[in-house]
Amino acid sequence: MRLLRLAVEIQRWDLAAHTIVLATARVLKNGDRPYASKSKEKKRRPKGQPER
């Protein structure tokens, strides 16, 4: 995470801690992968069928 790297570089330990907590919350919410919600495939309709 870029935010974590920036927080450590400027020695903002409170911001670094909050970033770690946010990342942990995402992992606990989405399962094994931190960005699981972004990787879900869209449902596609077969060609030639009209939209509903």
C-alpha positions as MATLAB code, in Angstrom:
seq = 'MRLLRLAVEIQRWDLAAHTIVLATARVLKNGDRPYASKSKEKKRRPKGQPER';
ca = [
       0.000    0.000    0.000;
       1.331    3.374   -0.972;
      -0.265    5.052    2.018;
       1.560    2.775    4.448;
       4.897    3.429    2.738;
       4.310    7.186    2.863;
       3.281    7.088    6.529;
       6.452    5.197    7.463;
       8.679    7.515    5.409;
       7.368   10.625    7.165;
       7.199    8.772   10.486;
       3.465    9.194   11.026;
       2.992    6.120   13.183;
      -0.671    6.863   13.891;
      -1.432    6.915   10.157;
       0.596    3.753    9.626;
      -1.345    1.974   12.376;
      -4.691    3.051   10.930;
      -3.635    1.843    7.485;
      -2.725   -1.580    8.878;
      -6.057   -1.808   10.713;
      -7.948   -0.892    7.540;
      -6.112   -3.538    5.511;
      -6.786   -6.146    8.202;
     -10.490   -5.270    8.255;
     -10.655   -5.730    4.477;
      -9.048   -9.156    4.721;
     -11.437  -10.251    7.465;
     -14.464   -8.977    5.537;
     -13.551  -10.416    2.122;
     -11.903  -13.675    3.076;
      -8.383  -14.664    2.083;
      -7.756  -11.969   -0.511;
      -7.556   -8.292    0.563;
      -9.203   -7.059   -2.632;
     -11.566   -9.950   -3.302;
     -14.536   -7.673   -3.960;
     -12.727   -5.990   -6.862;
     -11.819   -9.263   -8.588;
     -15.326  -10.650   -9.021;
     -16.193  -11.155  -12.665;
     -19.199   -9.442  -14.146;
     -22.002  -11.706  -15.269;
     -22.049  -11.723  -19.036;
     -24.993  -12.456  -21.234;
     -24.662  -14.620  -24.346;
     -24.367  -12.750  -27.644;
     -27.619  -12.158  -29.460;
     -29.806  -12.075  -26.357;
     -31.522   -8.793  -25.513;
     -31.051   -7.060  -22.189;
     -33.822   -7.357  -19.638;
];
